[in-house]
Amino acid sequence: MKRTRRTAILPIALLVWTGVAGAKVHVRAHAAKGSRPSATTSAAVAADCNCCCFSQLAFTTGLPDIGATGCSDASGTISGTVVDDGGATLCNLKLGGLYFGGAGVGVPLPLVIPDQGSSITKITSCDAVTGDFILAATTDTDVGGSNPNRSCTAAGVNNPEYPGKPGCLFGAPIPIPNTNSPATSTCVVNRVSVDASGTGNCGDGSSAINVPLLSDIYLTGPTDGLVPCPRCAGPSGSETCQAGPNAGQSCTPADSASLGSAFPTSHDCPPASAAFIGSLPIAFALSSGAPSATSTDLSAQPFVFCGFCGQQFTPSFETPPHPCTADSQCTNGTFPRCRQRNSGAFGQGPARTITENGSPAGVCIGDGATHAATLVSVFCIPASGNGTVDSAGDLPGPGAVALPGGSQLLAPIAGCTTSTTIGGGTTTSTSIGGGTTTSTSLASSTTSTAVATTTSTSLLPLPTCASATFPACVGQCAGTALCLPVGSACVCQGLP
């Protein structure tokens, strides 16, 4: 019979596996004839494309390609644009570059985003037919290994490097040297303020992940020239912190020295706590799509991308930051106007639209390999409350970034296999470690053919690791399986 794939219909059955310590994987089947179509459900993926046998997704940043600085420059890789009312390009945005501020920004842009930064989310629900999956935050326990707080994505995780500042760290410290005003140079440490969440698709590797951040600002000034964050440098394998409270101590670089004279940086080499001036809440939403922002003309100011309640004629804003889209939302009489510090974006006054262009892997990512992708974000940055920093960065104002890198599925589920065949009927079979077997058979149809869908889940025991003591899971597993922490035990993850 002719192979037929149609847009999947609204799910009505959900098979839930509860494994070690309550871990859950959801595998969806699909509705019978007569159900209403779902506007948010993806078309079916190829039968051999399966992500439901993995429990985590990682994205690791790659080397930037920003070329020369300046909006008119076309070197490097252009990832987005800032355009005016007529659609003319005012600024080319570069891959791996960080942009911020309005027309009055005093820092040469773009800044370089460090490579080698990994962020790991966990798959909490997975549809083997459509390839869609749901993502949630990982804790340091979920990630395991050394320094797990540097790649997890949950709020509330303790950071021994930064006492009293919880939240998984997001990337390496970012140096922001200001050649125009060295005294305003800063070091930025990003940490997760709200648990990450998102969605993805196995068939093309697309994803959308919300990772709200707190950006901790350290006003370090012209430390060691223009090296705002302490560097981790020296002979390979014998690197030491070059400055800061850990100066002289051994460290591991978290990014590449080729990024510039202010690199490599590392959380092993934090900036001095005395230089900390405050934290900026950033509503950071990464996407492999093409997010954009359009400015608004408000009573106090035209070309406003990111309104915050402030004063009419002075760059003074309400604390804590009060985001707004109209004056009527500013109820504090001292700060009655909705505005940015200056109009526009990234040094361009009459800026109307900011667009960044992401790119998914474009192929099935179910093989567990690393696949090139670009995640992008357009966001708002509030004022820090420090006049020196806000003046140099022209804050509050918009921000934009394009992160080149790679997506990879991690932590394969022990004993899990999924196969789908179509031809007169569709059979989706998923085998997952655990202990019981559940089968659900549902009928689905199209106008030309009736297709039966069967989803079955077989649960097998998850073997513990020999000679392993939780949470240091260093035991031996058969074949290619890895000894990893799951819940409160060490178990073999993967296929022997």
Secondary structure by P-SEA (a helix, b strand, c coil): ccccccccccccbbbbbbcccbbbbbbbbbbcccbbbbcccccccccccccccccbbbbbbcccccccccccccccccccccccccccccccccccbbbbbcccccccccbbbbccbbbbbbbccccccccbbbbbbbcccccccccccccccccccccccccccccccccccccccccccccccbbbbbbbccbbbbccccccccbbbbbbbbbbbbcccccccccccccccccccccccccccccccbbbbccccccccccccccccccccccccbbbbbbccccccccbbbbbbcccccccccccccccccccccccccccccccccccccccccccccccccccccccbbbbbbbcccccccccccccbbbbbcccccccccaaaaaaacccbbbbbbbbbbbbbcccccbbbbbbbbccbbbbbbbbccbbbbbbbbbbbcccbbbbbbbbbbbbbbbcccccccccccccccccccccccccbbbbcccc
